[in-house]
Every structure is written in C-alpha cells, then in structure tokens.
Amino acid sequence: MRGWLTLMILCLSVGAAAVSAAGLDEAVALFQAKRYPDARIAFEKVAAQDSQNAAAHYYLGRLALYRDEPAMAETELEKA
C-alpha cells in the first residue's frame, strides 16, 4: 500500500504541470465534491486530449478503486 501512495503522489506532482488547467481543475473539483461519476467523465476527457496526462490517469485509477475495479485501477495507475 505504501508503494501505491508514493506512486500516486509522484504521478500527481509530475502530471499536474503538463495538463490543461481548466479541464483538470474542473475534474479535480468534481472529485473533491465526491461527484465521482461526473469526475470520471471529466478526467476521461482530459486523458483523451492528452494521453500522457499523469494526473488524469492517477484520478481515474483512484476512481476505479472506489468502484472496486482493481484491474482497471492498476492499468490507470501504471499509465500515471
């Protein structure tokens, strides 16, 4: 579990610098408001625009964990 946390923090800090600020900010706000289905859609849009966006994949991985989809979470976190 400690390794996942380190990976998540690293990915967030590295990926946040290279993303569309408006789209990512909106997606993060939805996530923080616990509007997870809406946040998922928003992060998927960010990832579709920039497949190398580590922050989007990080949050998509977290959302997959909330949905109890560990395989999807692992895939997204590896992308991050």
C-alpha positions, 0 to 999 in steps of 0.5 A: 500500500505504501508503494501505491501512495508514493506512486500516486503522489509522484504521478500527481506532482509530475502530471499536474504541470503538463495538463490543461488547467481548466479541464483538470481543475474542473475534474479535480473539483468534481472529485473533491465534491465526491461527484465521482461519476461526473469526475470520471467523465471529466478526467476521461476527457482530459486523458483523451486530449492528452494521453500522457496526462499523469494526473488524469490517469492517477484520478481515474485509477483512484476512481476505479478503486472506489468502484472496486475495479482493481484491474482497471485501477492498476492499468490507470495507475501504471499509465500515471 
